[in-house]
Amino acid sequence: MSKGILHYDVGEQVDLYLMIKSATKGTASNGKPFLTLILQDKSGEMEAKLWDANEEQEKNFAAQSIVKIVGELQNYRGKSQLKIKQIRRTGANDAVKIDDFLETAPLSKDEMISKLTQYIFEMRNPNIQRITRHLLKKHQMAFMEFPAATKNHHEFVSGLVYHVVSMLDLAKSIASLYPSLDRDLLYAGVILHDMGKVVELSGPISTVYTIEGNLLGHISIMVNEISKAAEELGISGEEVVVLQHLVLSHHGKAEWGSPKPPLIKEAEILHYIDNIDAKMNMLDRALERVKPGEFSERIFALDNRSFYKPGFHK
């Protein structure tokens, strides 16, 4: 198997099959059209420009197309970029399929559903347990497939559930250090906080925001889902409102997308756990691309900082 696109060094020649994750039309300063292609394989994604793109190329090189590319890796403004020398769309003679190019979570779906089931089983509050189990069952298929975002963190197949099981393990460790935390609430908050993304996002491949995603967002979607679940299960009381609050406040501040700040201890901790796991994923993915003694590309979601990988890291 040839090495992935992210494992090439600047100046190296590239001759690879890649999937187009997205294709965006632009106009150059000379008035000529070009396409910005985000290309991906299992190792990750890379930007490339297709200059002087005509209408036929626009049609041929759309999202989810698989292409054969010959080119060279360049450094452009501190970021790796693929310079295209030759590009063609694959045909019947090319023995490739879309699954060959999709980055997936490092754990299997079976392992992750088993972990989720165990955490729900450990819940002692019947109302919290029933609502969480009901919503997981309702959305399980999409929940196990979808990414956690379109960019920045866990933006790969099964990224959403991987983000959640990573957060659950973190929540368990923190709760063992601070026994006053309500584990049922914390575990339920972790499982439900991003579940609305199965409606907010379009799916696991070439992910974009849906109409509901743009107009409502995953937080509002999930608050409604908790309300519907409670109604269907005949559950009323404080647990329902508190679960809704955990979802509403998990981004932490209004400017980060939360209609309410955390006003319950478990909501505050949920926000930190979410932040830690997302940022660790961003850092690991960025630093995986660089050798010891080098700086990463700038990470937009981390204040556009470039991180250093110490030379003694092997």
BELWODA-V620504 format. One record per helix or strand of 3 or more residues. SS is the DSSP state (h for helix, s for strand). FROM is the first residue (numbers start at 0). TO is the last residue. If there is no record, write none. Layout:
# BELWODA-V620504
ss | from | to
SS | FROM | TO
SS | FROM | TO
This chain:
# BELWODA-V620504
ss | from | to
h | 4 | 6
s | 12 | 26
s | 32 | 40
s | 43 | 50
h | 54 | 59
s | 65 | 75
s | 78 | 88
h | 97 | 100
h | 108 | 120
h | 125 | 142
h | 158 | 176
h | 182 | 191
h | 196 | 199
h | 210 | 214
h | 216 | 232
h | 237 | 248
h | 253 | 255
h | 264 | 287
s | 294 | 298
h | 299 | 301
s | 304 | 307
